[in-house]
């Protein structure tokens, strides 16, 4: 298996987990928070998708799907289009509300498609390219992609956990 095939498999697993975490849930269930400081399923999936979109677009040298395909207008959130959810307060988390799981999976799938198109074309030599010199040591493409995958899987798992809480309450 090549590095690009491994990355495709890993991002496909994120997609599967995202879909399992949200499909069939109502707007109320997607907005449910375990307590007033906790993240909702909607926020977790929106945030992980925004981070993936932001980071992949940056390393690929492309515009984010969020703005290129006007997803920010469809979500109609009270944030700047550049917002990814990083550092959001509990009050801001509560503002991420969606009418349906389809909006979340639609945006995620569009970002996933852009991600797969990018990572599918990578060769092993590409992964050592430095993509961020603001860190010590500088961040390579491989490290950035693994970071995105790690963040995505953690948040998707958190969303799946909250879904379990929601379903047990029903």
N, C-alpha and C positions, 0 to 999 in steps of 0.2 A: 504494500500500500504506500502510495506517495504521500508527502506532506499535505498536498492540496486535497487529496482524497480523505485524509484523516480530518482535516478542517471541515470539509463538506459534511462528513458524518457527524462531527461534533455539533455544528450549527443545525443540522437536521434534528438532532436530539433536543436542542433548545426549542425548536419550532413545535415538536411533538408535545413537549411539556407545557409550553404556553397554551396550545390548543386545549389540552386536557384540563388545564387550570381554569379556563374561562367558558368553554362551550356549554351552552344551555343555561347559563346563569342570567338572572334578571338584573336590571339596572341597580336595584336595591341590594342584591347579593354582591354585585361587583363593587359596590361602595362600602360594604360592611367593613368595620374596623373592630378588632378585638377589644381595644380601648381607645380613648381619645388621643393617645400618642402614637398609635400603631398605623401601619400602612394598610391601605385597602388593596384588594386584588387589582382593581382598575389602575391605581397609582403604580403598583409594582410592575405590571405588564407595560403600561405606558412608559415608565421610567427605563426599564431594561431595553425597550425598543428604541427609545430616544438615544440612550447611550450607545447602543450598537450602531444606529444610524449615524450619529455624530462621529464616532471613532472610525467606522469603515469608510465613510465619505472622506474623512481627513486623510487616511493613508492611501486611498484610491485616487485622491485628487478630484473628487466629484462633488456635486451639490447634494445635500442631504435630501432623502426622499420626502421628509417632513415638509420641506419648502418647495422642492421641485414639483411634487405632485399635489400640493395644497392640502396635505393632511392637517396642517395646523388650522386651516379654516373649517374642516369637517369636525375636528374636536372642539373648536371654539372655546379654548381654555383661556383664563384671564392672565396669561403669562406672555412674555415676549416670545416670538417664534424660536429664538435661540435657546430657550429654557430646556433643560434635560431632566430636571427634578433633583439634580445634585444640590444638597444643602437645603432642601425644602423643609419648612417648618410644618408642624402638625396641621396648622390652619391651611397652608398651601396644599398639603396632601388631600385634605377634605374637599378641595376645589376641583380635583380631578374626578369628574363624574362623566359617565358615558351612558347612552341610551341602550346599548346592547353590546354583547360580546363580539358581534360581527365587526364593529368599528375597531376594536382592539386587534382582532385577528387579521382584519384587512390591512391595517397599517403594519402589523408585524410581518405578514406575508410579503408585502411590498419591500420591506427592509431585508427580509430573508432572501428574496430573489436577487436584490442588488448585492448582498453579501456573498451569495453562492457564485454569482457571475464573477465577482472579484477574486475570491479565494480559489476558484477553479482554475484560474489562469496563472496562479503562482507556481514558481519553481522553487526547489530547495534553496537555491542561491539567493532568492528574493528575501527570504526570511531573516537574513542577517543585516538587512538594510536598517540603518538608524532612522527612526521616524520622530523621535522627540529627544532633543538635546537638553531639555530643561531638568533632567534627572541625572543623578550620579549613581550608577553608570547610566549613560544614555540608553534610551529604550529602543529596542529593535522591533521590527515588524512582528517577529515571532512572539516576543514578550507582550506586545500590544494585543495581538489576537487572542493569546491565552488569557490575558486580563479581561477582555470582553467576554470570552466564554465563561470564565469563572464568575464574573459579575452576573451575567445572564442566568446561569444555572442556579446561583444562590437565590436571586429574586424570583425566578420561576418556581423554585422549590418552596419559597415563602408563600407565593400565591397559591400553590397547591395545598399547603398547610391551612391557609385561611379558608380555602374552599372546603376542606374537611371540617373545619369548625362550623362554617355556614351550614353544611349539609347535616351535621349532627344536631344543630339547633332546630332544624325544620321538623 
